[in-house]
Amino acid sequence: MAQTLITIRDAQKTYHSERGDIAALRDINLDVAAGEFVSILGPSGCGKSTLLKCIGGLHPLTGGAIEIAGKPVLEPPEDTGFVFQRDVLLDWRTVVDNVLLPAEFQRLPRAKWEPRALELLVTLGLEGFGSRYPWELSGGMRQRVAICRSLLLDPGLLLMDEPFGALDAITRDELNMELERIWDRSKKTVLFVTHSISEAIFLSDRVVVMDKNPGRIAAIVEIDLPRPRSLAIRETPEFVRYGKELRSIFENLGIMKRSAG
C-alpha cells in the first residue's frame, strides 16, 4: 500500500466578522496516499476550496491539524504546485516567462529550466506558443499555461481548485484527458476541487463528497475504474453507476432534488 502523504485531523476553519462567526469547515478527517488522485466534490459554499487552501498553507486552520509528509502545514509547503480556477497569468510576460515564474521566484538558473518549460508546453499542446502573450490565447490555452507553470519544478503534490470550471464543455473534456494522461505517467498526488460529478468520477481514485453549513465530509466514494481512461468510459455501466451513487448522496443531503419516478 502507498505511504500516506497528507493527514488531516479534526480540521476546523472559522471566519470571524462583525456579523458573527462563520464555520467554513468542521471536523475534517482525511488521509491521502502518495500518488493518489482525490477529488473534493460539492456544491458552491461547502468549503471545498477553503479546505484546499488550508492544505496548501494559504489559509490557517482555527482548529485541528494538517500534515504533509509528516510535517505540520504552517505555510505553503515545498514540492507543491497550485492551479486555480483563474489562471493568474501575467499579461505583460510571454507564455514561457509565465511558466518559468516558479524557478524565478526561487532564483534558479533560467538556462537550466527553460528547456523544461518548453518541453511542458509541447506536452500540453502549446508548441510554438512560448513567445506569445497570455492576452493572445483562448481560455483553455491560458489554463494549459497555468498547468505547465505548476508542473515546472516537478512537484510531488498538485493542488487544483476548479481549474476547468470556467471553460466550455469541449475544452474541459480535452483538459480532463490531458490531466489524466499526465497523472497516469507521473503518478503525482493530486487534490482536485470540482462541482462536476462526471469530472470527479473520470479523474479520481476517490471522491470526497462535502456537505455545507458548515463544510464537512459527508461520504468518500472509491472509484474502481481501469486506467488509463478515455472519454468513452463515461458511457459504461460502471461509470453510470458511480454517477447514480454520488447523486443519491447529494439527494440524501438535500442538496439535489430526487428524480421523479
VEXKEPA-152424 format. One line per field, with one value per atom (N, C-alpha, C): residue in three letters; x, y, z; atom name. Coordinates in steps of 0.02 Angstrom, whole numbers, plus 50000, padded with zeros to 5 digits. Layout:
// VEXKEPA-152424
sefi: (ala/...)
X: (X/...)
Y: (Y/...)
Z: (Z/...)
fise: (CA/...)
***
This chain:
// VEXKEPA-152424
sefi: (met/met/met/ala/ala/ala/gln/gln/gln/thr/thr/thr/leu/leu/leu/ile/ile/ile/thr/thr/thr/ile/ile/ile/arg/arg/arg/asp/asp/asp/ala/ala/ala/gln/gln/gln/lys/lys/lys/thr/thr/thr/tyr/tyr/tyr/his/his/his/ser/ser/ser/glu/glu/glu/arg/arg/arg/gly/gly/gly/asp/asp/asp/ile/ile/ile/ala/ala/ala/ala/ala/ala/leu/leu/leu/arg/arg/arg/asp/asp/asp/ile/ile/ile/asn/asn/asn/leu/leu/leu/asp/asp/asp/val/val/val/ala/ala/ala/ala/ala/ala/gly/gly/gly/glu/glu/glu/phe/phe/phe/val/val/val/ser/ser/ser/ile/ile/ile/leu/leu/leu/gly/gly/gly/pro/pro/pro/ser/ser/ser/gly/gly/gly/cys/cys/cys/gly/gly/gly/lys/lys/lys/ser/ser/ser/thr/thr/thr/leu/leu/leu/leu/leu/leu/lys/lys/lys/cys/cys/cys/ile/ile/ile/gly/gly/gly/gly/gly/gly/leu/leu/leu/his/his/his/pro/pro/pro/leu/leu/leu/thr/thr/thr/gly/gly/gly/gly/gly/gly/ala/ala/ala/ile/ile/ile/glu/glu/glu/ile/ile/ile/ala/ala/ala/gly/gly/gly/lys/lys/lys/pro/pro/pro/val/val/val/leu/leu/leu/glu/glu/glu/pro/pro/pro/pro/pro/pro/glu/glu/glu/asp/asp/asp/thr/thr/thr/gly/gly/gly/phe/phe/phe/val/val/val/phe/phe/phe/gln/gln/gln/arg/arg/arg/asp/asp/asp/val/val/val/leu/leu/leu/leu/leu/leu/asp/asp/asp/trp/trp/trp/arg/arg/arg/thr/thr/thr/val/val/val/val/val/val/asp/asp/asp/asn/asn/asn/val/val/val/leu/leu/leu/leu/leu/leu/pro/pro/pro/ala/ala/ala/glu/glu/glu/phe/phe/phe/gln/gln/gln/arg/arg/arg/leu/leu/leu/pro/pro/pro/arg/arg/arg/ala/ala/ala/lys/lys/lys/trp/trp/trp/glu/glu/glu/pro/pro/pro/arg/arg/arg/ala/ala/ala/leu/leu/leu/glu/glu/glu/leu/leu/leu/leu/leu/leu/val/val/val/thr/thr/thr/leu/leu/leu/gly/gly/gly/leu/leu/leu/glu/glu/glu/gly/gly/gly/phe/phe/phe/gly/gly/gly/ser/ser/ser/arg/arg/arg/tyr/tyr/tyr/pro/pro/pro/trp/trp/trp/glu/glu/glu/leu/leu/leu/ser/ser/ser/gly/gly/gly/gly/gly/gly/met/met/met/arg/arg/arg/gln/gln/gln/arg/arg/arg/val/val/val/ala/ala/ala/ile/ile/ile/cys/cys/cys/arg/arg/arg/ser/ser/ser/leu/leu/leu/leu/leu/leu/leu/leu/leu/asp/asp/asp/pro/pro/pro/gly/gly/gly/leu/leu/leu/leu/leu/leu/leu/leu/leu/met/met/met/asp/asp/asp/glu/glu/glu/pro/pro/pro/phe/phe/phe/gly/gly/gly/ala/ala/ala/leu/leu/leu/asp/asp/asp/ala/ala/ala/ile/ile/ile/thr/thr/thr/arg/arg/arg/asp/asp/asp/glu/glu/glu/leu/leu/leu/asn/asn/asn/met/met/met/glu/glu/glu/leu/leu/leu/glu/glu/glu/arg/arg/arg/ile/ile/ile/trp/trp/trp/asp/asp/asp/arg/arg/arg/ser/ser/ser/lys/lys/lys/lys/lys/lys/thr/thr/thr/val/val/val/leu/leu/leu/phe/phe/phe/val/val/val/thr/thr/thr/his/his/his/ser/ser/ser/ile/ile/ile/ser/ser/ser/glu/glu/glu/ala/ala/ala/ile/ile/ile/phe/phe/phe/leu/leu/leu/ser/ser/ser/asp/asp/asp/arg/arg/arg/val/val/val/val/val/val/val/val/val/met/met/met/asp/asp/asp/lys/lys/lys/asn/asn/asn/pro/pro/pro/gly/gly/gly/arg/arg/arg/ile/ile/ile/ala/ala/ala/ala/ala/ala/ile/ile/ile/val/val/val/glu/glu/glu/ile/ile/ile/asp/asp/asp/leu/leu/leu/pro/pro/pro/arg/arg/arg/pro/pro/pro/arg/arg/arg/ser/ser/ser/leu/leu/leu/ala/ala/ala/ile/ile/ile/arg/arg/arg/glu/glu/glu/thr/thr/thr/pro/pro/pro/glu/glu/glu/phe/phe/phe/val/val/val/arg/arg/arg/tyr/tyr/tyr/gly/gly/gly/lys/lys/lys/glu/glu/glu/leu/leu/leu/arg/arg/arg/ser/ser/ser/ile/ile/ile/phe/phe/phe/glu/glu/glu/asn/asn/asn/leu/leu/leu/gly/gly/gly/ile/ile/ile/met/met/met/lys/lys/lys/arg/arg/arg/ser/ser/ser/ala/ala/ala/gly/gly/gly)
X: (50042/50000/50044/50023/50061/50063/50117/50126/50079/50053/50011/50052/50030/50065/50032/49965/49928/49885/49890/49849/49812/49746/49704/49665/49671/49638/49598/49533/49487/49496/49506/49519/49457/49467/49414/49437/49390/49405/49344/49354/49300/49322/49279/49293/49256/49292/49263/49247/49189/49168/49125/49110/49068/48998/48976/48909/48907/48965/48967/49015/49024/49069/49035/49075/49050/49095/49065/49102/49107/49166/49176/49191/49229/49247/49239/49216/49209/49226/49270/49285/49305/49352/49376/49431/49421/49471/49481/49544/49557/49631/49644/49712/49715/49769/49779/49847/49846/49907/49949/50014/50059/50039/50034/50017/49943/49902/49829/49799/49747/49708/49642/49632/49572/49535/49472/49430/49389/49382/49339/49278/49221/49160/49106/49075/49020/48993/48936/48905/48944/48927/48957/48943/48995/48986/48995/49020/49028/49097/49141/49207/49261/49246/49296/49358/49349/49406/49443/49406/49438/49481/49456/49495/49559/49555/49615/49666/49642/49687/49718/49682/49712/49766/49752/49802/49865/49854/49910/49943/49922/49954/49937/49885/49865/49817/49779/49734/49751/49760/49773/49710/49716/49660/49646/49585/49570/49564/49575/49574/49595/49622/49644/49712/49730/49797/49798/49844/49857/49932/49951/50021/50032/50087/50109/50177/50183/50245/50270/50222/50239/50255/50251/50266/50203/50192/50133/50133/50075/50068/50056/50106/50101/50110/50133/50144/50142/50141/50140/50198/50183/50236/50278/50340/50383/50357/50380/50362/50287/50256/50184/50170/50128/50106/50033/50015/49947/49919/49855/49819/49750/49732/49670/49620/49558/49507/49527/49551/49580/49653/49676/49744/49799/49783/49830/49895/49888/49947/49961/50024/50044/50045/49999/49988/50048/50092/50149/50210/50203/50257/50237/50286/50271/50249/50223/50200/50256/50314/50369/50393/50392/50412/50362/50298/50249/50262/50278/50291/50353/50401/50465/50461/50403/50398/50419/50399/50420/50496/50531/50604/50633/50602/50625/50616/50560/50548/50600/50624/50674/50745/50751/50817/50857/50822/50854/50875/50928/50954/50905/50892/50846/50871/50936/50965/50949/50942/50927/50854/50810/50738/50700/50728/50691/50677/50726/50709/50651/50648/50593/50526/50527/50467/50443/50488/50470/50444/50474/50451/50379/50364/50296/50246/50265/50221/50204/50253/50241/50192/50205/50162/50090/50078/50010/49982/50014/49987/49999/50051/50065/50133/50154/50218/50214/50265/50267/50234/50205/50171/50212/50273/50314/50325/50328/50342/50278/50220/50156/50143/50092/50071/50003/49989/49926/49864/49866/49807/49793/49841/49831/49800/49790/49769/49696/49666/49599/49601/49542/49539/49570/49556/49585/49660/49686/49759/49791/49759/49786/49789/49738/49739/49792/49805/49861/49927/49936/49997/50002/49946/49946/49965/49942/49961/50035/50061/50133/50172/50151/50186/50186/50129/50125/50170/50184/50224/50298/50317/50386/50438/50431/50481/50467/50422/50406/50384/50333/50312/50280/50286/50255/50181/50159/50089/50062/50003/49970/49901/49889/49826/49790/49730/49694/49624/49611/49548/49502/49458/49412/49447/49501/49540/49504/49454/49420/49348/49329/49260/49233/49277/49254/49260/49278/49290/49228/49223/49169/49177/49123/49122/49174/49183/49231/49302/49320/49387/49398/49346/49351/49366/49332/49345/49418/49442/49510/49560/49549/49595/49589/49529/49522/49566/49565/49606/49680/49700/49770/49793/49751/49770/49773/49726/49727/49790/49809/49870/49932/49935/49993/49997/49939/49940/49960/49934/49948/50022/50055/50126/50169/50148/50191/50173/50109/50084/50095/50084/50086/50025/50031/49974/49934/49870/49829/49767/49754/49690/49656/49595/49561/49492/49480/49414/49370/49308/49261/49189/49143/49072/49040/49081/49057/49063/49007/49007/49045/49031/49063/49138/49160/49232/49266/49234/49263/49271/49220/49224/49279/49281/49329/49401/49416/49486/49510/49466/49486/49495/49536/49538/49485/49476/49424/49392/49328/49291/49268/49289/49269/49208/49151/49089/49080/49069/49062/48991/48969/48906/48923/48872/48886/48848/48868/48836/48839/48899/48965/48992/49047/49078/49105/49086/49109/49108/49145/49146/49085/49044/48983/48993/49038/49050/49114/49144/49202/49187/49191/49174/49237/49255/49311/49289/49330/49315/49360/49331/49369/49356/49387/49383/49453/49461/49528/49560/49626/49666/49715/49736/49716/49643/49613/49543/49535/49486/49467/49396/49374/49307/49252/49268/49219/49198/49239/49223/49160/49144/49085/49020/49023/48964/48956/49003/49000/48951/48923/48877/48910/48975/49009/49012/49028/49032/48964/48913/48844/48824/48844/48827/48859/48922/48954/48917/48895/48858/48794/48758/48696/48711/48765/48783/48797/48835/48852/48790/48748/48686/48641/48639/48598/48623/48689/48717/48694/48699/48678/48602/48564/48491/48476/48512/48501/48522/48570/48592/48545/48498/48453/48483/48540/48574/48546/48526/48495/48424/48380/48311/48310/48268/48262/48228/48251/48221/48150/48107/48038/48038/47992/47983/48023)
Y: (49940/50000/50063/50113/50175/50211/50245/50281/50342/50357/50416/50479/50525/50588/50645/50648/50702/50672/50702/50682/50743/50737/50792/50765/50799/50776/50833/50822/50868/50941/50950/51018/51061/51122/51171/51237/51271/51338/51382/51435/51482/51552/51586/51656/51701/51751/51798/51864/51891/51955/51992/52054/52094/52065/52029/52000/51932/51909/51845/51796/51739/51688/51645/51626/51582/51520/51462/51399/51373/51378/51356/51281/51256/51185/51160/51098/51069/50995/50974/50903/50867/50895/50863/50814/50751/50698/50661/50659/50629/50610/50552/50531/50524/50549/50543/50509/50456/50418/50451/50441/50465/50434/50475/50451/50444/50464/50457/50519/50509/50565/50567/50621/50628/50692/50685/50744/50762/50827/50854/50883/50851/50866/50894/50948/50975/51038/51063/51124/51186/51242/51305/51319/51344/51363/51307/51248/51192/51190/51235/51238/51199/51173/51131/51171/51232/51274/51297/51311/51329/51272/51211/51153/51148/51156/51151/51205/51265/51320/51308/51276/51258/51205/51156/51104/51136/51186/51220/51273/51282/51331/51402/51413/51481/51511/51469/51490/51450/51482/51444/51413/51354/51323/51361/51355/51380/51323/51262/51204/51143/51093/51032/51041/50993/50994/50962/50986/50957/50944/50884/50867/50842/50862/50836/50805/50741/50704/50710/50709/50710/50778/50831/50898/50940/50976/51019/51073/51085/51137/51204/51247/51313/51368/51348/51393/51351/51381/51341/51291/51227/51176/51173/51152/51141/51081/51074/51018/51015/51075/51079/51128/51108/51152/51170/51231/51255/51273/51256/51279/51303/51365/51394/51400/51417/51425/51481/51536/51589/51573/51581/51559/51602/51663/51708/51716/51722/51735/51810/51827/51897/51916/51960/51975/52010/52040/52075/52030/51966/51918/51867/51844/51793/51729/51684/51619/51583/51577/51540/51575/51642/51678/51667/51659/51642/51572/51525/51457/51455/51498/51499/51535/51564/51603/51564/51501/51466/51461/51450/51448/51517/51568/51637/51655/51637/51652/51619/51560/51525/51541/51588/51610/51552/51510/51454/51476/51448/51471/51458/51511/51505/51455/51453/51409/51336/51319/51250/51234/51283/51269/51287/51328/51346/51285/51239/51179/51139/51136/51102/51137/51205/51244/51231/51231/51219/51148/51100/51031/51024/51059/51057/51088/51142/51174/51125/51086/51036/50983/50960/50909/50931/50994/51021/51050/51035/51056/51129/51159/51230/51241/51193/51201/51262/51304/51363/51425/51418/51474/51508/51487/51513/51587/51616/51688/51729/51696/51733/51762/51805/51834/51806/51802/51773/51803/51869/51901/51879/51843/51817/51747/51718/51649/51642/51585/51569/51549/51543/51523/51455/51407/51341/51341/51380/51384/51417/51468/51501/51452/51410/51363/51309/51292/51246/51277/51342/51376/51373/51384/51381/51311/51260/51191/51180/51204/51199/51232/51291/51327/51287/51256/51217/51155/51130/51069/51082/51145/51161/51128/51136/51110/51038/51005/50934/50919/50954/50943/50874/50847/50783/50790/50850/50863/50919/50908/50957/50973/51037/51060/51100/51077/51107/51128/51193/51221/51240/51194/51203/51233/51202/51233/51236/51193/51191/51216/51244/51263/51317/51361/51417/51403/51342/51325/51293/51298/51264/51189/51153/51080/51043/51063/51028/51038/51100/51114/51080/51078/51045/50971/50938/50868/50858/50902/50897/50901/50948/50957/50901/50873/50814/50757/50748/50696/50711/50774/50793/50779/50799/50790/50716/50676/50605/50573/50595/50568/50587/50651/50674/50635/50627/50591/50518/50486/50415/50404/50453/50447/50465/50514/50540/50513/50492/50468/50519/50582/50633/50626/50652/50657/50718/50710/50766/50772/50833/50850/50899/50881/50916/50937/51001/51027/51035/51011/51017/51015/51041/51032/50988/50956/50913/50839/50805/50734/50694/50706/50669/50679/50740/50755/50719/50720/50688/50613/50581/50509/50494/50532/50519/50523/50571/50584/50544/50524/50508/50434/50423/50360/50359/50418/50425/50494/50497/50560/50575/50633/50656/50701/50681/50719/50765/50829/50877/50904/50911/50945/51016/51058/51128/51148/51207/51239/51197/51183/51200/51147/51163/51115/51055/50996/50935/50879/50826/50769/50726/50717/50677/50604/50593/50525/50524/50465/50455/50394/50403/50350/50330/50266/50241/50227/50250/50241/50186/50128/50070/50061/50105/50102/50093/50055/50043/50107/50109/50163/50132/50172/50241/50243/50302/50312/50357/50341/50384/50409/50458/50486/50434/50382/50329/50293/50296/50261/50291/50352/50384/50351/50311/50277/50207/50185/50117/50112/50052/50044/50060/50045/50058/50133/50172/50245/50273/50250/50273/50256/50197/50176/50223/50242/50289/50357/50378/50440/50437/50381/50372/50371/50339/50335/50405/50445/50512/50557/50551/50591/50572/50507/50484/50514/50519/50550/50622/50659/50730/50736/50690/50690/50680/50633/50618/50677/50716/50776/50835/50828/50882/50934/50917/50964/50959/50898/50888/50861/50881/50855/50784/50743/50674/50670/50623/50613/50586/50605/50579/50506/50469/50400/50352)
Z: (50000/50000/50000/49963/49959/50026/50039/50101/50104/50163/50171/50163/50120/50111/50150/50148/50181/50236/50295/50352/50378/50382/50408/50467/50524/50585/50617/50622/50657/50634/50569/50543/50549/50574/50582/50550/50519/50493/50505/50544/50559/50539/50503/50485/50535/50559/50608/50573/50588/50560/50610/50595/50639/50645/50594/50595/50631/50651/50686/50653/50684/50659/50606/50556/50503/50502/50516/50516/50445/50415/50347/50343/50392/50394/50465/50471/50538/50537/50582/50593/50529/50493/50431/50449/50430/50440/50374/50352/50287/50282/50253/50234/50159/50129/50057/50046/50007/49994/49940/49944/49892/49825/49773/49707/49694/49742/49736/49704/49664/49636/49673/49711/49752/49732/49715/49701/49762/49773/49825/49791/49800/49762/49807/49784/49823/49792/49818/49790/49811/49781/49800/49873/49908/49978/50028/50005/50051/50083/50063/50094/50059/49999/49966/49946/49921/49904/49966/50020/50083/50109/50104/50126/50086/50020/49978/49997/50010/50028/50097/50142/50207/50197/50154/50140/50110/50067/50034/50076/50138/50182/50165/50126/50107/50158/50193/50246/50309/50366/50428/50455/50485/50520/50585/50609/50676/50726/50703/50747/50708/50744/50710/50679/50635/50607/50537/50496/50431/50427/50406/50396/50325/50296/50231/50240/50224/50234/50306/50353/50424/50453/50412/50436/50440/50495/50500/50446/50418/50367/50402/50401/50430/50378/50319/50263/50199/50140/50079/50078/50075/50078/50015/50023/49965/49926/49865/49823/49809/49803/49790/49734/49686/49633/49642/49622/49629/49560/49548/49489/49514/49496/49520/49461/49478/49425/49378/49406/49365/49354/49292/49276/49308/49327/49361/49322/49256/49214/49213/49202/49197/49123/49104/49033/49001/49040/49011/49002/49023/49014/48960/48922/48872/48906/48866/48892/48927/48895/48927/48990/48991/49051/49108/49091/49143/49171/49128/49150/49195/49182/49219/49286/49303/49365/49428/49437/49497/49504/49448/49450/49466/49438/49451/49524/49554/49624/49669/49649/49689/49666/49620/49594/49565/49528/49494/49424/49397/49332/49275/49237/49181/49130/49118/49068/49083/49147/49166/49157/49170/49174/49111/49067/49006/48962/48953/48913/48943/49009/49042/49028/49030/49016/48944/48897/48827/48817/48852/48848/48874/48928/48956/48908/48875/48826/48770/48748/48697/48724/48785/48816/48820/48835/48842/48778/48721/48657/48640/48667/48656/48622/48584/48548/48502/48505/48463/48492/48552/48584/48639/48648/48703/48700/48640/48634/48630/48633/48633/48703/48706/48770/48790/48855/48877/48845/48832/48803/48732/48702/48634/48634/48693/48698/48719/48702/48725/48798/48829/48899/48912/48867/48875/48869/48822/48813/48874/48901/48960/49019/49026/49081/49070/49008/48994/49016/49004/49026/49102/49137/49210/49235/49201/49220/49208/49152/49139/49195/49215/49268/49333/49349/49411/49410/49349/49342/49332/49325/49305/49350/49415/49462/49482/49444/49453/49525/49551/49620/49629/49689/49703/49718/49738/49756/49713/49685/49644/49674/49689/49717/49663/49643/49587/49609/49606/49631/49573/49554/49498/49437/49414/49360/49294/49283/49219/49224/49280/49293/49247/49222/49181/49107/49088/49018/48987/48920/48885/48889/48876/48887/48846/48783/48740/48765/48781/48807/48874/48914/48979/48970/48923/48909/48887/48844/48819/48877/48923/48978/49030/49037/49079/49052/48987/48956/48965/48956/48964/49036/49084/49154/49173/49148/49162/49134/49075/49043/49083/49105/49144/49210/49243/49307/49296/49245/49234/49222/49192/49178/49238/49277/49331/49400/49409/49473/49529/49514/49566/49611/49672/49715/49695/49681/49658/49702/49725/49757/49710/49689/49634/49657/49663/49683/49621/49626/49570/49596/49555/49570/49517/49474/49421/49441/49447/49464/49412/49348/49294/49294/49304/49305/49363/49421/49480/49469/49440/49428/49377/49323/49269/49293/49336/49354/49414/49458/49527/49543/49595/49631/49686/49718/49769/49761/49778/49777/49848/49874/49940/49931/49957/49949/50010/49997/50052/50057/50118/50135/50157/50165/50183/50246/50271/50330/50393/50420/50395/50347/50314/50269/50307/50284/50316/50265/50279/50234/50248/50197/50205/50185/50136/50112/50072/50066/50023/49980/49914/49866/49828/49831/49793/49721/49673/49602/49574/49564/49539/49465/49426/49353/49325/49271/49244/49217/49222/49192/49142/49093/49078/49054/49063/49047/48986/48945/48890/48903/48865/48875/48864/48826/48813/48877/48929/48991/49023/49005/49034/49012/48959/48933/48962/49004/49030/49089/49100/49157/49224/49231/49295/49309/49258/49266/49283/49248/49262/49333/49356/49425/49476/49465/49511/49511/49452/49448/49488/49483/49522/49597/49616/49687/49715/49679/49703/49704/49652/49652/49711/49726/49782/49848/49855/49916/49922/49866/49867/49879/49852/49864/49939/49969/50040/50084/50060/50097/50086/50038/50022/49976/49945/49900/49829/49809/49744/49755/49709/49712/49686/49716/49694/49627/49586/49520/49528/49482/49483/49463/49491/49472/49516)
fise: (N/CA/C/N/CA/C/N/CA/C/N/CA/C/N/CA/C/N/CA/C/N/CA/C/N/CA/C/N/CA/C/N/CA/C/N/CA/C/N/CA/C/N/CA/C/N/CA/C/N/CA/C/N/CA/C/N/CA/C/N/CA/C/N/CA/C/N/CA/C/N/CA/C/N/CA/C/N/CA/C/N/CA/C/N/CA/C/N/CA/C/N/CA/C/N/CA/C/N/CA/C/N/CA/C/N/CA/C/N/CA/C/N/CA/C/N/CA/C/N/CA/C/N/CA/C/N/CA/C/N/CA/C/N/CA/C/N/CA/C/N/CA/C/N/CA/C/N/CA/C/N/CA/C/N/CA/C/N/CA/C/N/CA/C/N/CA/C/N/CA/C/N/CA/C/N/CA/C/N/CA/C/N/CA/C/N/CA/C/N/CA/C/N/CA/C/N/CA/C/N/CA/C/N/CA/C/N/CA/C/N/CA/C/N/CA/C/N/CA/C/N/CA/C/N/CA/C/N/CA/C/N/CA/C/N/CA/C/N/CA/C/N/CA/C/N/CA/C/N/CA/C/N/CA/C/N/CA/C/N/CA/C/N/CA/C/N/CA/C/N/CA/C/N/CA/C/N/CA/C/N/CA/C/N/CA/C/N/CA/C/N/CA/C/N/CA/C/N/CA/C/N/CA/C/N/CA/C/N/CA/C/N/CA/C/N/CA/C/N/CA/C/N/CA/C/N/CA/C/N/CA/C/N/CA/C/N/CA/C/N/CA/C/N/CA/C/N/CA/C/N/CA/C/N/CA/C/N/CA/C/N/CA/C/N/CA/C/N/CA/C/N/CA/C/N/CA/C/N/CA/C/N/CA/C/N/CA/C/N/CA/C/N/CA/C/N/CA/C/N/CA/C/N/CA/C/N/CA/C/N/CA/C/N/CA/C/N/CA/C/N/CA/C/N/CA/C/N/CA/C/N/CA/C/N/CA/C/N/CA/C/N/CA/C/N/CA/C/N/CA/C/N/CA/C/N/CA/C/N/CA/C/N/CA/C/N/CA/C/N/CA/C/N/CA/C/N/CA/C/N/CA/C/N/CA/C/N/CA/C/N/CA/C/N/CA/C/N/CA/C/N/CA/C/N/CA/C/N/CA/C/N/CA/C/N/CA/C/N/CA/C/N/CA/C/N/CA/C/N/CA/C/N/CA/C/N/CA/C/N/CA/C/N/CA/C/N/CA/C/N/CA/C/N/CA/C/N/CA/C/N/CA/C/N/CA/C/N/CA/C/N/CA/C/N/CA/C/N/CA/C/N/CA/C/N/CA/C/N/CA/C/N/CA/C/N/CA/C/N/CA/C/N/CA/C/N/CA/C/N/CA/C/N/CA/C/N/CA/C/N/CA/C/N/CA/C/N/CA/C/N/CA/C/N/CA/C/N/CA/C/N/CA/C/N/CA/C/N/CA/C/N/CA/C/N/CA/C/N/CA/C/N/CA/C/N/CA/C/N/CA/C/N/CA/C/N/CA/C/N/CA/C/N/CA/C/N/CA/C/N/CA/C/N/CA/C/N/CA/C/N/CA/C/N/CA/C/N/CA/C/N/CA/C/N/CA/C/N/CA/C/N/CA/C/N/CA/C/N/CA/C/N/CA/C/N/CA/C/N/CA/C/N/CA/C/N/CA/C/N/CA/C/N/CA/C/N/CA/C/N/CA/C/N/CA/C/N/CA/C/N/CA/C/N/CA/C/N/CA/C/N/CA/C/N/CA/C/N/CA/C/N/CA/C/N/CA/C/N/CA/C/N/CA/C/N/CA/C/N/CA/C/N/CA/C/N/CA/C/N/CA/C/N/CA/C/N/CA/C/N/CA/C/N/CA/C/N/CA/C/N/CA/C/N/CA/C/N/CA/C/N/CA/C/N/CA/C/N/CA/C/N/CA/C/N/CA/C/N/CA/C/N/CA/C/N/CA/C/N/CA/C/N/CA/C/N/CA/C/N/CA/C/N/CA/C/N/CA/C/N/CA/C/N/CA/C/N/CA/C/N/CA/C)
***
